Amino acid sequence: MRRYLPSLSALHAFEAAARYMNFTKAADDLGLTQSGISRQIKNLEDFLGVTLFHRSGPRLVLTEIGANYYRDVALSLDRLQEISIDAVRGRTVDSSLMIGTHPTFASRWLPQRLSTFIDAHPEIPLEIMLAAPTTDFETTRLDITVLRGAGTWLHARSVELFPETLAVVASWPAKSLVELVEACRPFLQRKNSRLALLQSRDDHQRGSTRNRYRGGAHILYRA
């Protein structure tokens, strides 16, 4: 008997759209057009006979059915990916320590610091994967994730790996800069403000304002 299943393309489109809550970002992720994503979502809704998304102005919102369906679809697609990889490499993903992080962090900072663990536990395979800041720790298969932020993620516990200071630099004409600094001064001088004015200067009729954000890299694991 033929299984009651929607197309895999439609499920991919729905999962990406629900993950990003944005058809354009979902299209970029899957290498499709926005209209292609919209068409796949419409086909899926017609197949299921339910509404998966509502639009609230410019925002995209999952319906209750859509939210429940997304959680199950995401888990199912993850599982399909895992068993496909297992078939290729000849071992199960559960035997690996799965670490998720940003590509640059994974390529530049992480490798040289994993050598101690690899030497101590040569029997444990490591899997390094991309992890988005929006990773859902209720459904992800990642064991450990390294992300930037203030240390607050749902369904996960975090330990600060190291602090970080980010400086945002912008330029304006000198006159506009003075007006901007004066307008922002009350906010920038608040004791509880997370932004602090570092520097402003007039340089050949142009100026720069730098604002500092304090955050850091955190190691996360599922709660």
Protein Blocks (a to p, Z undefined) as FASTA:
>chain_A
ZZddddfklmmmmmmmmmnopaklmmmmnopafklmmmmmmmmmmmnopafbdcehjbcc
ddfklmmmmmmmmmmmmmmmmmmmmmmnopafklpccddddfklmmmmmmmmmmmmmmmm
mmbccddddddfklcfklmmbfbdcdedehiaehiacddfbdcdddddddddfklmmmmm
mmmmmmmmpmkbcbdcfbdcdeehiacddddddddddddddZZ
